[in-house]
Each structure stands twice: as structure tokens, then as C-alpha cells.
Amino acid sequence: MSDSIDLRRVLIVLPALNEEHNIDKIIAEVRSELPEVGMLVVDDGSTDRTAQRARESGAQVARLPVNLGVGGALRTGFRYAARHGYQVVVQVDADGQHNPAEVPELLRELATADLVIGARFAGKGEYKARGPRWWAMKLFSTVLSWLSGEKLTDVTSGFKASGPRAVAMFAQHYPAEYLGDTLESLVMAVRGGLKVRQVPVAMRMRMGGTPSTSPVKSAVYLMRASLALLLALMRRKPVQGSNEAA
């Protein structure tokens, strides 16, 4: 890990929606692997005991009164980080698919990058996508690779580390719309002059609960994600230091 990163200035943000069966296990894993980091669970309008179990497990909790989606939850996380002096934000999903033991790999890459993606299709692990979802991921990776000048194979990954410049930008402008947490945030970062890179990671199975994917949802995903990417490319470039929305 880069010696320039003070783990006390690293915030792990876990967006969570009805993850009462998983959240305590994830918090325990993070504490075991990275005992010095801060941790914020953003309860995105859960109707179960997610917030209660997160607090009981020792994490800070921000509760959203309604479900805003991952983008809205992460926007809350970045603003919390900026207000409390955190220099680095690492997004970790609350369903157990991201392994906290791989966070140090993302942090090391921040020595030469502003935003690091934990990539599922980069030669590590056995995660596979099929059908419309695979074609969508392939298309979006091609477009973002061209924009960034870096080979990016998994631009829809939710496992990411943001360095100081990215935290400053996202605290002001993080998009909350559909796929804003993946496609639009990456487009924003690239167009804002941030360096984006990836490191290979292995995706795990959910610890519990029910996944939200299905063949019909995958087909809808392709259409909606294509529109989201198009809209992201049409938006104005973010200007740091301005309170005006990007």
C-alpha cells in the first residue's frame, strides 16, 4: 500500500438496502482487514433492521428517508467524507460480493491514479456475465476505455476507490440518476481530468438475501444503460469549486 495514504483518512462507504442479514458480517470483515479506516453505512430507505444492525456492529450510519438508489447513497457518503476530513472513499457493496481483503490493492493504485476500479473481468476470479448484460458491459467498457486512454474492462463495477481529487469532485457533483454511480461517475471523472485505472478482483457470491437480476431485467438494463451513457456524455464537464450541478 502507498505510504502516502493514512488509513485513518480512508472512509469505507457501504450503500445498503434491506441488508440486515449481511451488514454485520461485512462490517466485521472490514474491521478485521482494515481496523484503522472509518466506516459509513448509508441506509438507502431500508424497511428492515439494516440501520440498527449496522449501529450495533460499530459503524456510523446515515439513514435516507426514501430509497434514492446507489448514486444517491454514495453522494451522501462523499459529502460525509468531505465534511469529516477523509481523503479517500472506498465503495464496498453491503451484500458480501466485494472482498474487503482486496481494498489494499485498490489503495495502492491510488499512488498513480485518482479513481481505481475493482475489475471483475481482468483475469482474476470466475465471475461471468451473459446475454444482454455482457454485451452492454462490453460496449460501455470500449467507450470508457477510449475516453480515458486506459484499458477498462469493467466500468459497471461497484467496487471503487476514490482519491482526494475524486472525493472533492464527487462531494459536489456526484450523479444520483440511474447508473450514475457507475457509468456517469466515470464519464464525469474522465472529462474532469481525473486518472482512472483498474485492478483485478474476484467477485464473491451474495452472503444472503435475494439478488435483483433476471433475464427480463437484464434486457431492460441494456436499453436503460445505453441511454444513461448517452446522457452522461452530453452533460457539461464538472467544474471543481463550483456549487452548480454538473
N, C-alpha and C positions, 0 to 999 in steps of 0.2 A: 504494500500500500504506500502511496505517496506520503513522504514525511511532512508535506505541507498541509495535509488535511488533519485538522484537530477533530477527533471523533465526537468531542463534546459540542461541536458546531455542526454536526450531522443530524438531520431530522428524518426519521423514517415515517412516512405518511401511509396509512392503511385506509383507503376508502372501503366502507363496509355497509352492505345492505342485507339485513337478516342473516348475519353470520354468527349467531350465538353459539353454534356448535363448533366453530373453528377458531374464533378470535382469541380465546385464551391460549390455545396451543401455539398460534402464530406469535403472539406476544412473548410467550415463554421461549420460543426458538430465537427470536431477535435478541432477547436479553442474554441468552446463553452464548450466542455468537458475537454480539456487539454490545457488551454491557454499558459502554460509555455514551452511546447515542441517545438522543431524545426520540420520543415516540408519540405520535398523534394518531388516534383513530378518529376518522370523520364518519360519524354515523349518518348515512345518507337517507334519512327518513325511515329507518327500520321500524317494524311493527312487533319485533320480538325483543329479547333481552340483550341485544348486541352491546349497547352502551353500558349497561350495568355490568356485564361480564368483563368488558374492557377496563372499566374503572377498578373492578375488583382485582384485576390482573396487574394493575400498576401503571397503565398507560394514561396519558392525557386524552380527553375526549371532547370533540366538538360535535354537537348534535344539530343537524339540519332539520327544520320542522317538516319539510316535504322532500320527496325524492327528486334531486336535481340531476342525477347521473354522475358518472365518474368525473367528468370535466368540472362540474360544479363543486364536487367534493375536493378535488385537487386544487382548485382555485382557493378554496378555504385553507387548504394546507400550505400553499405557497405564501398566502398573506399572513398566516400564523408564523411561518418561518421568518419572514421579513421583519415582523414586529418583535420577535423574540431573539433576533441576532444569529439565527442559523445561516451558515454559508452554503450548505449542501442539503438538498432534499432528495431522498430516495423513495420512489413509489414501490410499494410491495402490496400485492393483492391479498385480501383477507380470507381467501378460500383455500390457501395452502399450496397453490400451484407454483409459487415462487419460493425458492430456497434461500433463506436469509444467509446461509453459509457462502453464497455466491456474491453477496453485496460487496465484499472487499475487492473482487475482480472489477466491478464497475467503478469503485472509488479509485483504484489505481489508474484507470484510463483517464480519469479527470485531470491527471497531470498534464495532458496534452489536448484535452477536449473540454467543451462546455456542457455537452449533453451526451450521455452514454446509454445506449440501448442494450438490454439483455436479450440477445437474439436467439430464437428457438431454432432457426434454420441455418445455422452457421457451423455445423459439423459436430455438435455436442448434443447428446440425448437422442430420444427416439420419437419426439413429438412430430406428428404429421397432420396436415390439413388436406381435405379432399373437396372435389366438386367446385361449386361457385366460390366458396370461401378461399380455396387455394388459388384460383385464377385471380381473384381480387387482390390477394396478398402479393402475388407475383407482379401484377400491374402496378400497384402502388409502390412496391419496392423499386421497380425500374424507374418510375418517375422521380421518387425521392433521391435515388442514387444519382440520377442525372443532375438534379438541382443542387445537391450537396457536394458533388465531386468525390464522394466516398461510396464504397460498395456497402449497401444496406440491404439485408435480406429479410428483415422482419420489422417493418415500420409500424405494425399494429400491436407490437408488444407493449404490455403494461408494466414491464419491469424496467425502470429507468432511473438514472442518477443525474441530477442537475447541479452543475457547479454554480459559483457565485454570480456570474453574468446571467446565466439562465434563470436563477432564482429571482434576481432583480427584474428581469423582463416578465417572467410569468406571474410575479406578485401583482403586476399592474395589468397585464393583458391576457391572462390565461383563458382560453376559449372554453365555454361551458356547453356548446352545442353538441349535437350528435357526432361522435368520434373526434370531438375537439381535443380529447386527452391523448389521442394518438396522431392521426393524420394532420389535423390543423396545427397542433402544437409543434410538430416537426417542421411543417412548412414555415410557420412563424419564426422558429429558431433559425432556420437556414436563411430566410430572407432578412432576418435581423443581424446576420453576420456571425452567428454562433457556429462553432465547430462541433459537428455531430459525428460520433463514431459508435461502433458496436463491439460487444464481446460475446462469445458463445456461452449459452447457459442451457441447462437441462430443465425442461418443464416437468412438474410432477402432477399426479392426479389430485383432484379435489380431496380434502380431508373429510368432508361431509357435506350434506345438503344436496341440492339438485341443480345440475348445470342448466343453463338457459338456452342452449343451442338446439336446433332441429333442422331437418332439410329445408323446410319452408323458410325458416328464419335465415338460413344461410343464403338462400336465393335473394331474399329481401335485402340482406346485408350487402350483397354485391351492388345492387342498384343505389341504395342509400349512401354507401361508402363512396361510390363514384361521384355522386352529387356533392358529398361533403368535401372531397378532394378538389373538385372544380371550384366550389365556393371559396375554399381556403386559398387557392391560387389567385382568385380575383380580389381578395381583400387587400387593403393597403398595408404596406410594411409597418411593423410596430416601431414606435419611436420611444426609446427609453427616456425616462424623466418627465414624460407627459402623462396626465391623468385621462387623456382622451382615449376612448376604446379603440382597439385596432380593428 
